[in-house]
Amino acid sequence: MNKSIEVLKNIYKPYRYTILGQVLILNTTSGDFVIKEKNPDKNIKELFSYLSSRSFSSFPSLIDESRSDVNVYEYVEGVPMPMEQKALDLIEVVSNLHNKTTYYKNVTEDDFKSIYDAIKSNAVYLEKYYNELYENIKKEIYMSPSSYSLIRNISKIFSALSFVNSELDVWFSMVKEQTKKRICYIHNNLSLDHFVKNDKDYLISWEHYRVDSPIMDLVSFYQKECFHVNFEVVFSRYLERVKLTDDEKKLFFLLISLPKKIEVSNGEFHTCQNVREAIDYLYITEELVRPYYAVQEKN
């Protein structure tokens, strides 16, 4: 990559360049450009051509993809805007992406069973992990702050796992006889940092795109940004544009309800932060999920 960058510097002759995370920004007299390392498993040129054919254009121009290790994109400067508005604009672009690239794939019960088994395995692992953690904390003569915080809230973790296990069986009963599944192109790396608004809306950082259920974009976006935006409003806006089925919504709720694994080996201060964040995540998620189940019960 370093060799390609030096070659590109000689071609574009920047008067300034900036390293921003994993990208290099070149400011030149003929325009501004972004150099980003390629994902060898993803063909961005092919992706952008397909998206254009589907009348979706919310991505930056690919200037040069001829090199084996890097791509060169146009650089787009974002307009400052409130975080909540940015989240709503992003979800509108994502819903447009999902709608324009949706198709239905033939599936069997085994396809759904593999999803069931993966979630079940994760839930079983987490239940074992937290049971062992709980037993170890009980042996402490003087609890650390992180241990005390965790043991006071551990019922919330087990409650979330119970919800996942129960609803997972319900979800599987809903889908096991289906023969088709909705899939579409998903960005697979959604965050507020990967949305830019200028003369139009842009999603950037497409190196992890794939074809999958549309809810997988929602899951990754929620897990990254649930502390920063009101996701109830964001999710409602998405549902206005993409009509998720009941089983798709249930799978989304299942996936976001899985507790996070709390790491306890980074020192007491960081462990306290991890515990607080993991517990807060469960409370925020419960607030999002509960109204949808309340409506079902009322009906």
C-alpha atoms as a printed R data frame, in Angstrom:
    type eleno elety resid chain resno       x       y       z
1   ATOM     1    CA   MET     A     1   0.000   0.000   0.000
2   ATOM     2    CA   ASN     A     2   2.832   2.429   0.850
3   ATOM     3    CA   LYS     A     3   4.334   1.927  -2.617
4   ATOM     4    CA   SER     A     4   1.006   2.700  -4.310
5   ATOM     5    CA   ILE     A     5   0.550   5.786  -2.164
6   ATOM     6    CA   GLU     A     6   3.919   7.172  -3.229
7   ATOM     7    CA   VAL     A     7   3.038   6.553  -6.885
8   ATOM     8    CA   LEU     A     8  -0.339   8.282  -6.434
9   ATOM     9    CA   LYS     A     9   1.308  11.248  -4.741
10  ATOM    10    CA   ASN     A    10   3.486  11.673  -7.810
11  ATOM    11    CA   ILE     A    11   0.425  11.467 -10.079
12  ATOM    12    CA   TYR     A    12  -1.864  13.833  -8.159
13  ATOM    13    CA   LYS     A    13   0.870  16.080  -6.718
14  ATOM    14    CA   PRO     A    14  -0.962  17.078  -3.526
15  ATOM    15    CA   TYR     A    15  -0.141  20.299  -1.761
16  ATOM    16    CA   ARG     A    16  -1.387  18.676   1.447
17  ATOM    17    CA   TYR     A    17  -2.288  15.189   2.583
18  ATOM    18    CA   THR     A    18  -3.998  14.035   5.761
19  ATOM    19    CA   ILE     A    19  -4.125  10.622   7.418
20  ATOM    20    CA   LEU     A    20  -7.606  10.088   8.854
21  ATOM    21    CA   GLY     A    21  -8.047   6.686  10.454
22  ATOM    22    CA   GLN     A    22  -7.341   4.127   7.740
23  ATOM    23    CA   VAL     A    23  -7.614   6.523   4.817
24  ATOM    24    CA   LEU     A    24  -5.331   9.088   3.215
25  ATOM    25    CA   ILE     A    25  -6.837  12.347   1.968
26  ATOM    26    CA   LEU     A    26  -5.009  14.151  -0.835
27  ATOM    27    CA   ASN     A    27  -5.702  17.857  -1.387
28  ATOM    28    CA   THR     A    28  -4.638  18.857  -4.892
29  ATOM    29    CA   THR     A    29  -5.192  21.759  -7.274
30  ATOM    30    CA   SER     A    30  -7.377  19.474  -9.421
31  ATOM    31    CA   GLY     A    31  -9.591  18.236  -6.570
32  ATOM    32    CA   ASP     A    32  -9.524  16.258  -3.357
33  ATOM    33    CA   PHE     A    33  -9.193  12.486  -3.243
34  ATOM    34    CA   VAL     A    34  -9.374   9.629  -0.734
35  ATOM    35    CA   ILE     A    35  -7.021   6.659  -0.905
36  ATOM    36    CA   LYS     A    36  -8.283   3.570   0.872
37  ATOM    37    CA   GLU     A    37  -6.949   0.037   1.113
38  ATOM    38    CA   LYS     A    38  -8.872  -2.542  -0.897
39  ATOM    39    CA   ASN     A    39 -10.711  -5.487   0.550
40  ATOM    40    CA   PRO     A    40  -9.500  -8.261  -1.796
41  ATOM    41    CA   ASP     A    41 -12.825 -10.095  -1.436
42  ATOM    42    CA   LYS     A    42 -14.947  -7.133  -2.556
43  ATOM    43    CA   ASN     A    43 -15.229  -5.589  -6.022
44  ATOM    44    CA   ILE     A    44 -16.262  -1.985  -5.421
45  ATOM    45    CA   LYS     A    45 -16.402  -1.099  -9.116
46  ATOM    46    CA   GLU     A    46 -18.783  -3.969  -9.761
47  ATOM    47    CA   LEU     A    47 -20.876  -2.996  -6.732
48  ATOM    48    CA   PHE     A    48 -21.207   0.652  -7.768
49  ATOM    49    CA   SER     A    49 -22.108  -0.355 -11.321
50  ATOM    50    CA   TYR     A    50 -24.854  -2.618 -10.016
51  ATOM    51    CA   LEU     A    51 -26.188   0.029  -7.619
52  ATOM    52    CA   SER     A    52 -26.256   2.582 -10.437
53  ATOM    53    CA   SER     A    53 -28.270   0.143 -12.558
54  ATOM    54    CA   ARG     A    54 -30.784   0.013  -9.699
55  ATOM    55    CA   SER     A    55 -31.033   3.835  -9.642
56  ATOM    56    CA   PHE     A    56 -29.149   4.086  -6.359
57  ATOM    57    CA   SER     A    57 -26.378   6.685  -6.409
58  ATOM    58    CA   SER     A    58 -25.621   7.530  -2.759
59  ATOM    59    CA   PHE     A    59 -21.948   6.635  -2.916
60  ATOM    60    CA   PRO     A    60 -18.754   8.556  -3.746
61  ATOM    61    CA   SER     A    61 -17.258   8.398  -7.233
62  ATOM    62    CA   LEU     A    62 -14.609   5.741  -7.704
63  ATOM    63    CA   ILE     A    63 -11.769   7.585  -9.440
64  ATOM    64    CA   ASP     A    64  -9.206   4.789  -9.831
65  ATOM    65    CA   GLU     A    65  -9.631   1.089  -9.058
66  ATOM    66    CA   SER     A    66  -6.850  -0.202 -11.311
67  ATOM    67    CA   ARG     A    67  -4.347  -0.836  -8.524
68  ATOM    68    CA   SER     A    68  -4.212  -4.153  -6.695
69  ATOM    69    CA   ASP     A    69  -4.070  -2.783  -3.158
70  ATOM    70    CA   VAL     A    70  -5.879   0.597  -3.019
71  ATOM    71    CA   ASN     A    71  -8.873   2.436  -4.442
72  ATOM    72    CA   VAL     A    72  -9.021   6.176  -5.103
73  ATOM    73    CA   TYR     A    73 -12.330   7.938  -4.422
74  ATOM    74    CA   GLU     A    74 -13.534  11.499  -4.677
75  ATOM    75    CA   TYR     A    75 -13.394  13.262  -1.311
76  ATOM    76    CA   VAL     A    76 -16.722  14.602  -0.078
77  ATOM    77    CA   GLU     A    77 -16.788  17.214   2.685
78  ATOM    78    CA   GLY     A    78 -19.799  16.753   4.936
79  ATOM    79    CA   VAL     A    79 -22.120  19.577   5.980
80  ATOM    80    CA   PRO     A    80 -22.354  19.901   9.809
81  ATOM    81    CA   MET     A    81 -25.758  18.803  11.075
82  ATOM    82    CA   PRO     A    82 -27.436  17.617  14.303
83  ATOM    83    CA   MET     A    83 -26.761  13.973  15.110
84  ATOM    84    CA   GLU     A    84 -30.443  13.014  15.243
85  ATOM    85    CA   GLN     A    85 -31.101  14.544  11.817
86  ATOM    86    CA   LYS     A    86 -28.056  12.791  10.434
87  ATOM    87    CA   ALA     A    87 -29.360   9.440  11.710
88  ATOM    88    CA   LEU     A    88 -32.748   9.999  10.062
89  ATOM    89    CA   ASP     A    89 -31.167  11.017   6.753
90  ATOM    90    CA   LEU     A    90 -28.903   7.962   6.906
91  ATOM    91    CA   ILE     A    91 -31.784   5.557   7.517
92  ATOM    92    CA   GLU     A    92 -33.684   7.001   4.553
93  ATOM    93    CA   VAL     A    93 -30.691   6.292   2.313
94  ATOM    94    CA   VAL     A    94 -30.387   2.776   3.738
95  ATOM    95    CA   SER     A    95 -34.083   2.051   3.231
96  ATOM    96    CA   ASN     A    96 -33.683   3.216  -0.365
97  ATOM    97    CA   LEU     A    97 -30.710   0.865  -0.809
98  ATOM    98    CA   HIS     A    98 -32.676  -2.064   0.594
99  ATOM    99    CA   ASN     A    99 -35.797  -1.389  -1.462
100 ATOM   100    CA   LYS     A   100 -33.940  -0.964  -4.752
101 ATOM   101    CA   THR     A   101 -31.825  -4.125  -4.374
102 ATOM   102    CA   THR     A   102 -34.329  -6.511  -2.774
103 ATOM   103    CA   TYR     A   103 -35.051  -9.905  -4.256
104 ATOM   104    CA   TYR     A   104 -36.265 -13.223  -2.872
105 ATOM   105    CA   LYS     A   105 -34.065 -16.260  -2.545
106 ATOM   106    CA   ASN     A   106 -35.260 -19.859  -2.414
107 ATOM   107    CA   VAL     A   107 -34.452 -21.355   0.987
108 ATOM   108    CA   THR     A   108 -35.081 -24.511   2.970
109 ATOM   109    CA   GLU     A   109 -35.689 -25.171   6.634
110 ATOM   110    CA   ASP     A   110 -31.955 -25.862   6.992
111 ATOM   111    CA   ASP     A   111 -31.159 -22.241   6.075
112 ATOM   112    CA   PHE     A   112 -33.297 -20.981   8.940
113 ATOM   113    CA   LYS     A   113 -32.034 -23.746  11.221
114 ATOM   114    CA   SER     A   114 -28.452 -22.545  10.753
115 ATOM   115    CA   ILE     A   115 -29.520 -19.050  11.919
116 ATOM   116    CA   TYR     A   116 -31.392 -20.602  14.848
117 ATOM   117    CA   ASP     A   117 -28.380 -22.704  15.849
118 ATOM   118    CA   ALA     A   118 -25.979 -19.739  15.666
119 ATOM   119    CA   ILE     A   119 -28.153 -17.565  17.929
120 ATOM   120    CA   LYS     A   120 -28.869 -20.447  20.293
121 ATOM   121    CA   SER     A   121 -25.187 -21.276  20.576
122 ATOM   122    CA   ASN     A   122 -24.362 -17.663  21.377
123 ATOM   123    CA   ALA     A   123 -27.097 -17.496  24.018
124 ATOM   124    CA   VAL     A   124 -25.951 -20.758  25.635
125 ATOM   125    CA   TYR     A   125 -22.365 -19.522  25.708
126 ATOM   126    CA   LEU     A   126 -23.361 -16.213  27.314
127 ATOM   127    CA   GLU     A   127 -25.544 -17.948  29.905
128 ATOM   128    CA   LYS     A   128 -22.660 -20.226  30.884
129 ATOM   129    CA   TYR     A   129 -20.246 -17.291  30.927
130 ATOM   130    CA   TYR     A   130 -22.423 -15.169  33.223
131 ATOM   131    CA   ASN     A   131 -23.269 -18.080  35.507
132 ATOM   132    CA   GLU     A   132 -19.560 -18.732  36.029
133 ATOM   133    CA   LEU     A   133 -18.931 -15.018  36.525
134 ATOM   134    CA   TYR     A   134 -21.741 -14.860  39.078
135 ATOM   135    CA   GLU     A   135 -20.344 -17.830  41.023
136 ATOM   136    CA   ASN     A   136 -16.845 -16.310  41.056
137 ATOM   137    CA   ILE     A   137 -18.153 -12.959  42.312
138 ATOM   138    CA   LYS     A   138 -20.018 -14.689  45.151
139 ATOM   139    CA   LYS     A   139 -16.675 -16.046  46.368
140 ATOM   140    CA   GLU     A   140 -15.170 -12.574  46.709
141 ATOM   141    CA   ILE     A   141 -14.861 -11.498  50.344
142 ATOM   142    CA   TYR     A   142 -14.842  -7.826  49.386
143 ATOM   143    CA   MET     A   143 -16.491  -7.099  46.071
144 ATOM   144    CA   SER     A   144 -14.840  -4.717  43.665
145 ATOM   145    CA   PRO     A   145 -17.006  -1.856  42.334
146 ATOM   146    CA   SER     A   146 -17.397  -3.635  38.996
147 ATOM   147    CA   SER     A   147 -18.395  -6.906  40.693
148 ATOM   148    CA   TYR     A   148 -20.936  -5.132  42.882
149 ATOM   149    CA   SER     A   149 -22.427  -3.319  39.895
150 ATOM   150    CA   LEU     A   150 -22.624  -6.518  37.885
151 ATOM   151    CA   ILE     A   151 -24.193  -8.674  40.595
152 ATOM   152    CA   ARG     A   152 -26.822  -5.999  41.293
153 ATOM   153    CA   ASN     A   153 -27.843  -6.043  37.642
154 ATOM   154    CA   ILE     A   154 -27.159  -9.616  36.588
155 ATOM   155    CA   SER     A   155 -30.867 -10.458  36.675
156 ATOM   156    CA   LYS     A   156 -31.292  -8.068  33.723
157 ATOM   157    CA   ILE     A   157 -28.752 -10.119  31.763
158 ATOM   158    CA   PHE     A   158 -30.466 -13.426  32.525
159 ATOM   159    CA   SER     A   159 -33.835 -11.872  31.727
160 ATOM   160    CA   ALA     A   160 -32.565 -10.809  28.306
161 ATOM   161    CA   LEU     A   161 -31.198 -14.294  27.655
162 ATOM   162    CA   SER     A   162 -34.521 -15.826  28.687
163 ATOM   163    CA   PHE     A   163 -36.310 -13.495  26.257
164 ATOM   164    CA   VAL     A   164 -33.951 -14.476  23.441
165 ATOM   165    CA   ASN     A   165 -34.337 -18.210  24.070
166 ATOM   166    CA   SER     A   166 -38.127 -17.978  24.251
167 ATOM   167    CA   GLU     A   167 -38.581 -15.757  21.219
168 ATOM   168    CA   LEU     A   168 -36.042 -17.711  19.186
169 ATOM   169    CA   ASP     A   169 -38.314 -20.752  19.290
170 ATOM   170    CA   VAL     A   170 -41.289 -18.600  18.298
171 ATOM   171    CA   TRP     A   171 -39.316 -17.098  15.405
172 ATOM   172    CA   PHE     A   172 -38.260 -20.525  14.131
173 ATOM   173    CA   SER     A   173 -41.843 -21.784  14.227
174 ATOM   174    CA   MET     A   174 -42.786 -18.781  12.041
175 ATOM   175    CA   VAL     A   175 -40.144 -19.346   9.364
176 ATOM   176    CA   LYS     A   176 -39.350 -23.078   9.206
177 ATOM   177    CA   GLU     A   177 -41.935 -23.749   6.488
178 ATOM   178    CA   GLN     A   178 -41.121 -20.705   4.390
179 ATOM   179    CA   THR     A   179 -39.570 -21.352   0.995
180 ATOM   180    CA   LYS     A   180 -38.375 -17.823   0.176
181 ATOM   181    CA   LYS     A   181 -36.366 -15.244   2.054
182 ATOM   182    CA   ARG     A   182 -35.942 -11.520   1.379
183 ATOM   183    CA   ILE     A   183 -32.345 -10.493   0.792
184 ATOM   184    CA   CYS     A   184 -30.731  -7.357  -0.575
185 ATOM   185    CA   TYR     A   185 -27.419  -5.555  -0.795
186 ATOM   186    CA   ILE     A   186 -26.449  -4.265   2.628
187 ATOM   187    CA   HIS     A   187 -23.752  -1.747   3.517
188 ATOM   188    CA   ASN     A   188 -22.718  -3.884   6.518
189 ATOM   189    CA   ASN     A   189 -20.698  -1.119   8.155
190 ATOM   190    CA   LEU     A   190 -23.279   1.505   9.048
191 ATOM   191    CA   SER     A   191 -22.392   4.278  11.460
192 ATOM   192    CA   LEU     A   192 -22.912   8.026  11.631
193 ATOM   193    CA   ASP     A   193 -19.266   8.438  10.595
194 ATOM   194    CA   HIS     A   194 -19.996   6.625   7.336
195 ATOM   195    CA   PHE     A   195 -22.721   9.022   6.206
196 ATOM   196    CA   VAL     A   196 -21.898  12.329   4.537
197 ATOM   197    CA   LYS     A   197 -24.352  14.986   3.376
198 ATOM   198    CA   ASN     A   198 -23.334  17.573   0.835
199 ATOM   199    CA   ASP     A   199 -24.938  18.254  -2.555
200 ATOM   200    CA   LYS     A   200 -26.537  14.837  -2.054
201 ATOM   201    CA   ASP     A   201 -26.427  12.002   0.495
202 ATOM   202    CA   TYR     A   202 -23.425   9.673   0.514
203 ATOM   203    CA   LEU     A   203 -22.711   6.365   2.200
204 ATOM   204    CA   ILE     A   204 -18.973   5.784   2.371
205 ATOM   205    CA   SER     A   205 -16.773   2.831   3.431
206 ATOM   206    CA   TRP     A   206 -18.375   0.057   1.380
207 ATOM   207    CA   GLU     A   207 -15.535  -2.425   1.840
208 ATOM   208    CA   HIS     A   208 -17.666  -4.843   3.889
209 ATOM   209    CA   TYR     A   209 -20.834  -4.886   1.777
210 ATOM   210    CA   ARG     A   210 -22.626  -8.180   1.237
211 ATOM   211    CA   VAL     A   211 -25.963  -9.668   0.218
212 ATOM   212    CA   ASP     A   212 -28.041 -10.568   3.274
213 ATOM   213    CA   SER     A   213 -31.250  -9.839   5.143
214 ATOM   214    CA   PRO     A   214 -31.909  -6.076   5.424
215 ATOM   215    CA   ILE     A   215 -32.183  -6.360   9.198
216 ATOM   216    CA   MET     A   216 -28.455  -7.043   9.444
217 ATOM   217    CA   ASP     A   217 -27.779  -3.410   8.528
218 ATOM   218    CA   LEU     A   218 -30.204  -2.316  11.246
219 ATOM   219    CA   VAL     A   219 -28.549  -4.571  13.830
220 ATOM   220    CA   SER     A   220 -25.037  -3.271  13.166
221 ATOM   221    CA   PHE     A   221 -26.224   0.352  13.078
222 ATOM   222    CA   TYR     A   222 -28.152  -0.077  16.329
223 ATOM   223    CA   GLN     A   223 -25.248  -1.714  18.149
224 ATOM   224    CA   LYS     A   224 -22.894   1.098  17.132
225 ATOM   225    CA   GLU     A   225 -25.157   4.111  17.620
226 ATOM   226    CA   CYS     A   226 -27.910   3.219  20.134
227 ATOM   227    CA   PHE     A   227 -26.301   5.430  22.802
228 ATOM   228    CA   HIS     A   228 -26.104   8.417  20.452
229 ATOM   229    CA   VAL     A   229 -29.495   8.567  18.740
230 ATOM   230    CA   ASN     A   230 -33.142   7.862  19.536
231 ATOM   231    CA   PHE     A   231 -33.417   4.599  17.652
232 ATOM   232    CA   GLU     A   232 -37.159   4.318  18.217
233 ATOM   233    CA   VAL     A   233 -37.616   7.273  15.853
234 ATOM   234    CA   VAL     A   234 -35.008   5.915  13.425
235 ATOM   235    CA   PHE     A   235 -36.603   2.462  13.359
236 ATOM   236    CA   SER     A   236 -40.083   3.928  12.846
237 ATOM   237    CA   ARG     A   237 -38.794   5.978   9.912
238 ATOM   238    CA   TYR     A   238 -37.278   2.845   8.394
239 ATOM   239    CA   LEU     A   239 -40.529   0.881   8.804
240 ATOM   240    CA   GLU     A   240 -42.398   3.631   6.956
241 ATOM   241    CA   ARG     A   241 -40.253   2.884   3.914
242 ATOM   242    CA   VAL     A   242 -39.470  -0.827   4.224
243 ATOM   243    CA   LYS     A   243 -42.308  -3.155   5.202
244 ATOM   244    CA   LEU     A   244 -40.562  -5.717   7.357
245 ATOM   245    CA   THR     A   245 -42.472  -8.927   7.990
246 ATOM   246    CA   ASP     A   246 -43.288 -10.034  11.526
247 ATOM   247    CA   ASP     A   247 -40.560 -12.671  11.485
248 ATOM   248    CA   GLU     A   248 -37.980 -10.136  10.235
249 ATOM   249    CA   LYS     A   249 -38.862  -7.727  13.037
250 ATOM   250    CA   LYS     A   250 -38.733 -10.554  15.570
251 ATOM   251    CA   LEU     A   251 -35.282 -11.609  14.375
252 ATOM   252    CA   PHE     A   252 -34.083  -8.006  14.630
253 ATOM   253    CA   PHE     A   253 -35.346  -7.762  18.221
254 ATOM   254    CA   LEU     A   254 -33.715 -11.103  19.076
255 ATOM   255    CA   LEU     A   255 -30.322 -10.098  17.734
256 ATOM   256    CA   ILE     A   256 -30.180  -6.720  19.450
257 ATOM   257    CA   SER     A   257 -31.421  -8.235  22.738
258 ATOM   258    CA   LEU     A   258 -28.456 -10.569  23.109
259 ATOM   259    CA   PRO     A   259 -26.369  -9.228  26.020
260 ATOM   260    CA   LYS     A   260 -22.848  -8.114  25.328
261 ATOM   261    CA   LYS     A   261 -20.001 -10.104  26.810
262 ATOM   262    CA   ILE     A   262 -18.478  -7.992  29.570
263 ATOM   263    CA   GLU     A   263 -14.702  -8.121  29.492
264 ATOM   264    CA   VAL     A   264 -13.226  -8.066  32.993
265 ATOM   265    CA   SER     A   265  -9.496  -8.105  32.304
266 ATOM   266    CA   ASN     A   266  -8.727  -4.483  31.325
267 ATOM   267    CA   GLY     A   267  -8.305  -3.095  34.832
268 ATOM   268    CA   GLU     A   268 -10.988  -2.067  37.322
269 ATOM   269    CA   PHE     A   269 -11.769   1.317  35.802
270 ATOM   270    CA   HIS     A   270 -12.352  -0.110  32.318
271 ATOM   271    CA   THR     A   271 -14.260  -3.078  33.730
272 ATOM   272    CA   CYS     A   272 -16.648  -0.702  35.523
273 ATOM   273    CA   GLN     A   273 -17.177   1.129  32.238
274 ATOM   274    CA   ASN     A   274 -17.826  -2.159  30.423
275 ATOM   275    CA   VAL     A   275 -20.364  -3.291  33.037
276 ATOM   276    CA   ARG     A   276 -22.207   0.032  32.985
277 ATOM   277    CA   GLU     A   277 -22.316   0.131  29.180
278 ATOM   278    CA   ALA     A   278 -23.519  -3.484  28.897
279 ATOM   279    CA   ILE     A   279 -26.312  -2.945  31.427
280 ATOM   280    CA   ASP     A   280 -27.338   0.412  29.927
281 ATOM   281    CA   TYR     A   281 -27.472  -1.287  26.526
282 ATOM   282    CA   LEU     A   282 -30.007  -3.812  27.845
283 ATOM   283    CA   TYR     A   283 -32.220  -1.101  29.346
284 ATOM   284    CA   ILE     A   284 -32.142   0.965  26.140
285 ATOM   285    CA   THR     A   285 -32.913  -2.117  24.066
286 ATOM   286    CA   GLU     A   286 -35.788  -3.100  26.305
287 ATOM   287    CA   GLU     A   287 -37.281   0.369  25.854
288 ATOM   288    CA   LEU     A   288 -37.137  -0.083  22.082
289 ATOM   289    CA   VAL     A   289 -38.519  -3.629  22.012
290 ATOM   290    CA   ARG     A   290 -41.236  -3.457  24.669
291 ATOM   291    CA   PRO     A   291 -43.774  -1.242  22.786
292 ATOM   292    CA   TYR     A   292 -43.889  -3.632  19.831
293 ATOM   293    CA   TYR     A   293 -44.704  -6.566  22.103
294 ATOM   294    CA   ALA     A   294 -47.205  -4.470  24.046
295 ATOM   295    CA   VAL     A   295 -49.093  -3.809  20.780
296 ATOM   296    CA   GLN     A   296 -49.094  -7.531  19.981
297 ATOM   297    CA   GLU     A   297 -50.457  -8.417  23.417
298 ATOM   298    CA   LYS     A   298 -53.171  -5.773  23.120
299 ATOM   299    CA   ASN     A   299 -54.199  -7.087  19.712
